[in-house]
Amino acid sequence: MEWTLSAFQSLPFIDQIILVLAEGDSLGQNIAANYPSVTTVNGGDERYGSVLNGLHWLQQRVSADDWVMVHDVARPCVSTADVEKLYHYCQSSGDGAVLATPVTDTTKRRLSDTKVETLDRSTLWAVQTPQCFRLGELHTALQRCLAQSVPVTDEASAIELNEGNVGLVEGSRRNIKLTHADDLAIVELFLTSKETET
C-alpha cells in the first residue's frame, strides 16, 4: 500500500487519491494518515462495489468529465512512467484506456478434461491497472452492470458492455499482481531494484 500510494502521490496530474478500505481496516487507515492527499472510503462486497463507493465520493466534488484512474493496491510495482503514458494517451485521444501487455505464451482454452483449443495470441493482451476513464462514463457503466446483475472483473469490462471505447497502452511486465504466495518474492525483487534506482 505504501509503495502504491507513494507512486501515485508523486505524479503532478493526480489531484486526489481515494483509498477504498474494508470497514474497520485500522492498518490501512494508519498508513493513509501519512499521505495528505489520500482520503479513505469504505469498500463494498465486491470489487465493483468498492469502485462505485469511491466514485460516489468523487461525484460530490469533481466534474463528470474528469479522468479517474482505478488501481489495485496489489500491484505495487507500477511505474510512474507507465501511469504518465496512460494518462497522456487518454488526454490526447479522449478515450479511456488500460495498461496491458501483449500475451507472449501460447494460450489455450480448456473445452473439457481432454480437449483444448489454441487461441490466436497475436490479438490477446493481459490487462493490468491502473485503468483510466472519465468519471461520469465509468460510474454510469458500473451502475448499469450492477442493475442488470452482470458480473464485471474490471472497469474496462463495464465500459465494453456499455459500448464505450477502451484503448490498450503497453505497460511494463514488472507491474504484476500479488495474487499467489510465489508472487511475493518477485514483487520484493522488483521493489528492491526500484529502490536502488532512486
Order of alpha helices (4+ residues) and beta strands (2+ residues): alpha-beta-alpha-beta-alpha-beta-alpha-beta-beta-beta-beta-alpha-alpha-beta-alpha
